[in-house]
């Protein structure tokens, strides 16, 4: 049976902090509403609307979300780099005859910009999903293992009834990832091959 492995995007496969910070700074310049870009990128993971609502009045959130997304391709894609081990992790899944499914809270079309720019192979991309909502895509694509850096990713895996592999490369600690159901935790994706061998031994 060929493995199907799901990956979160931000701070799991890519370090989007410099580009996202640049986009927030551009949003501040455009709207005049001060967003502390460094604070905002320190807690990547939840949907954009959640972060925007920390800075904008409620009646301006929808417009600010749309403005941010319109700025995003111009500011966020170029500075973004793959996380350590990301390229090799995706190549390993492909070498084993498997499929890569990226499931992210970012809009799918924006996620694709990053994947295409960095030449990171993904067979499917499911966007605008978070926590339990990600489980819908995990089930739809028959994902057998979900890899993510956020406690909400572990919730998604648990909801879908599959192992979650926590990556302590984002805002959540190894202890937090374990406490929300991670089957295993690695420091970054350089540890993916060994962890995947253990968690997918029946599927590889």
Secondary structure by P-SEA (a helix, b strand, c coil): cbbbbbbbcccccccaaaaaaaaaaaaaaacccccccccccccccccaaaaaaacccccaaaaaaaaaaaacccccccccccccaaaaaaaaaaaacbbbbbbccccaaaaaaaaaaacccccccccccccccaaaaaaaacccbbbbccaaaaaaaaaacbbbbbbccccccaaaaaaaccccccccccaaaaaaaaaacccc
